[in-house]
Amino acid sequence: MANRTPVLVLDDDPIVLRSLTEYLGLEGYEVSAAQDLQTALSLLAEDRFSVVLTDVRLPEGTGFDVLEHVKGLDLATSVIMLTGYGTIEDAVRAIKMGAFDYVTKPVSDDEVKLSVERAIQQQELLAENSRLRQQLNVAFNLNSFVCVDPKMKRVLDMVRVVAGTDATVLITGESGTGKTMVARLIHMNSQRTGRPFIEVSCGVLPDTLLESELFGHVKGAFSGAIADKKGRFEAADKGTIFLDEISLASPSLQVKMLRVLESFKFEPLGSNNTREVDVRLILATNQGLEGLVKEGKFREDLYYRVNVMHIDLPPLRERRDDVAPLAAFFLQKHRGLALHPIEGMSEQALELLMSYHWPGNVRELENVIQRAIVLCRKSQLTPDDLSVRAPSREPDPLMPSDGEILPLKEAMKRVERRLILSVLKASNGNRKESARRLGINRTTLYNKMHEHGIMDA
């Protein structure tokens, strides 16, 4: 029997005590026995037990005394109460005091086995949750955040300031720069840590579904609304709600958002009943909201509401000093993907990472390192393992080979063509995203691609 989990059995009936002790011993548990309260308390003081099975009626005390003793010492021990005189009042009292289970005698072997197994499973889950919480606290500890670049250090200084307040925060930056990570950093270092952190992407769902997702709906509010549904704002009550891609919110949703920011009140779709929540709001966008305000695509009054505290994340190409430590961090984080031990990366691999432009920013760097770990067949990552290439040494597009200066119109056409090709590549050929990055509509982009003969790009 591999299971040597320590269990204490306490019962003043020697037959019951011997029966339970022998059975649990045969099941592989490391069993200690006590026939009175004082012996049990002495054993609890000397050793740690995962489970205690105790009779309720004992000489010179009760099983409730054992339960109170265990809970008073804050031991990670599950207490199972056994009684031949069970009442509803005693059962309620036991559970309220923190007993794991309350079983009426005579108990079968299967019943005892199931109760003990369930108690141990619960302890394992609690231990795993505690371990994950510790990992989470380390991961979102500001002092352990991976950065050496002065720009990012200023960002972290700003995070420290805003985390201690309930002010609304607007995070801007290109895709992949870590806006969600910074939002979580703010939440985990605020007074709301331990409360819900609810993330919603405003660019994923259609307008009506997004409104329902945020504010909830009542049964019959629209086709398919077969039951009441609580929205994300209610789910985030007492915690933080993070709205990513806020620039994509529709005009009607912006109106509702403005009211929530002003009063933290709203009505679910199809309802006249006003709900009120206590939430901290963090928003993010990879577009310039000021430009959208000028174009009439984003409400000016909402802009001033969300832009209380502004954190702008620099792209990775502007914080190249962070490439090496981030690569080392991701290598350590994803080391488990490797088919054999990987000690680090070669100097040539690091030079390649440092020279690359990183259009996908930190997210792309992590993906590149993950893929390299899987592909690597040596003790170090090499350039062959990396899915990036050094920038090509292209000639100046404004200077012909003979050195003659181009006319301005021709030079501008060459620059425009090269820029469009560069943005298309950075957007993985996505025309809509490329048009957005260039600040033009999709029709204009198509016309220019046709003009420059790059429709297949």
Rosetta blueprint (number, residue, H / E / L):
1 M L
2 A L
3 N L
4 R L
5 T L
6 P E
7 V E
8 L E
9 V E
10 L E
11 D L
12 D L
13 D L
14 P H
15 I H
16 V H
17 L H
18 R H
19 S H
20 L H
21 T H
22 E H
23 Y H
24 L H
25 G H
26 L H
27 E L
28 G L
29 Y L
30 E E
31 V E
32 S E
33 A E
34 A E
35 Q L
36 D L
37 L H
38 Q H
39 T H
40 A H
41 L H
42 S H
43 L H
44 L H
45 A H
46 E H
47 D L
48 R L
49 F L
50 S L
51 V E
52 V E
53 L E
54 T E
55 D E
56 V L
57 R E
58 L E
59 P L
60 E L
61 G E
62 T E
63 G H
64 F H
65 D H
66 V H
67 L H
68 E H
69 H H
70 V H
71 K H
72 G H
73 L L
74 D L
75 L L
76 A L
77 T L
78 S E
79 V E
80 I E
81 M E
82 L E
83 T E
84 G L
85 Y L
86 G L
87 T L
88 I H
89 E H
90 D H
91 A H
92 V H
93 R H
94 A H
95 I H
96 K H
97 M H
98 G L
99 A L
100 F L
101 D E
102 Y E
103 V E
104 T E
105 K L
106 P L
107 V L
108 S L
109 D H
110 D H
111 E H
112 V H
113 K H
114 L H
115 S H
116 V H
117 E H
118 R H
119 A H
120 I H
121 Q H
122 Q H
123 Q H
124 E H
125 L H
126 L H
127 A H
128 E H
129 N H
130 S H
131 R H
132 L H
133 R H
134 Q H
135 Q H
136 L H
137 N H
138 V H
139 A H
140 F L
141 N L
142 L H
143 N H
144 S H
145 F L
146 V L
147 C L
148 V L
149 D L
150 P H
151 K H
152 M H
153 K H
154 R H
155 V H
156 L H
157 D H
158 M H
159 V H
160 R H
161 V H
162 V H
163 A H
164 G L
165 T L
166 D L
167 A L
168 T L
169 V E
170 L E
171 I E
172 T E
173 G L
174 E L
175 S L
176 G L
177 T L
178 G L
179 K H
180 T H
181 M H
182 V H
183 A H
184 R H
185 L H
186 I H
187 H H
188 M H
189 N L
190 S L
191 Q L
192 R L
193 T L
194 G L
195 R L
196 P L
197 F E
198 I E
199 E E
200 V E
201 S E
202 C L
203 G L
204 V L
205 L L
206 P L
207 D H
208 T H
209 L H
210 L H
211 E H
212 S H
213 E H
214 L H
215 F H
216 G L
217 H E
218 V L
219 K L
220 G L
221 A L
222 F L
223 S L
224 G L
225 A L
226 I L
227 A L
228 D L
229 K E
230 K L
231 G L
232 R H
233 F H
234 E H
235 A H
236 A L
237 D L
238 K L
239 G L
240 T E
241 I E
242 F E
243 L E
244 D E
245 E L
246 I H
247 S H
248 L H
249 A L
250 S L
251 P H
252 S H
253 L H
254 Q H
255 V H
256 K H
257 M H
258 L H
259 R H
260 V H
261 L H
262 E H
263 S H
264 F L
265 K E
266 F E
267 E L
268 P L
269 L E
270 G L
271 S L
272 N L
273 N L
274 T L
275 R E
276 E E
277 V L
278 D L
279 V L
280 R E
281 L E
282 I E
283 L E
284 A E
285 T E
286 N L
287 Q L
288 G L
289 L H
290 E H
291 G H
292 L H
293 V H
294 K H
295 E L
296 G L
297 K L
298 F L
299 R L
300 E H
301 D H
302 L H
303 Y H
304 Y H
305 R H
306 V H
307 N L
308 V L
309 M E
310 H E
311 I E
312 D E
313 L L
314 P L
315 P L
316 L H
317 R H
318 E H
319 R L
320 R H
321 D H
322 D H
323 V H
324 A H
325 P H
326 L H
327 A H
328 A H
329 F H
330 F H
331 L H
332 Q H
333 K H
334 H L
335 R H
336 G H
337 L H
338 A L
339 L L
340 H L
341 P L
342 I L
343 E L
344 G E
345 M E
346 S L
347 E H
348 Q H
349 A H
350 L H
351 E H
352 L H
353 L H
354 M H
355 S H
356 Y L
357 H L
358 W L
359 P L
360 G L
361 N H
362 V H
363 R H
364 E H
365 L H
366 E H
367 N H
368 V H
369 I H
370 Q H
371 R H
372 A H
373 I H
374 V H
375 L H
376 C L
377 R L
378 K L
379 S L
380 Q E
381 L E
382 T L
383 P H
384 D H
385 D H
386 L L
387 S L
388 V L
389 R L
390 A L
391 P L
392 S L
393 R L
394 E L
395 P L
396 D L
397 P L
398 L L
399 M L
400 P L
401 S L
402 D L
403 G L
404 E L
405 I L
406 L L
407 P L
408 L H
409 K H
410 E H
411 A H
412 M H
413 K H
414 R H
415 V H
416 E H
417 R H
418 R H
419 L H
420 I H
421 L H
422 S H
423 V H
424 L H
425 K H
426 A H
427 S L
428 N L
429 G L
430 N L
431 R H
432 K H
433 E H
434 S H
435 A H
436 R H
437 R H
438 L H
439 G L
440 I L
441 N L
442 R H
443 T H
444 T H
445 L H
446 Y H
447 N H
448 K H
449 M H
450 H H
451 E H
452 H H
453 G L
454 I L
455 M L
456 D L
457 A L
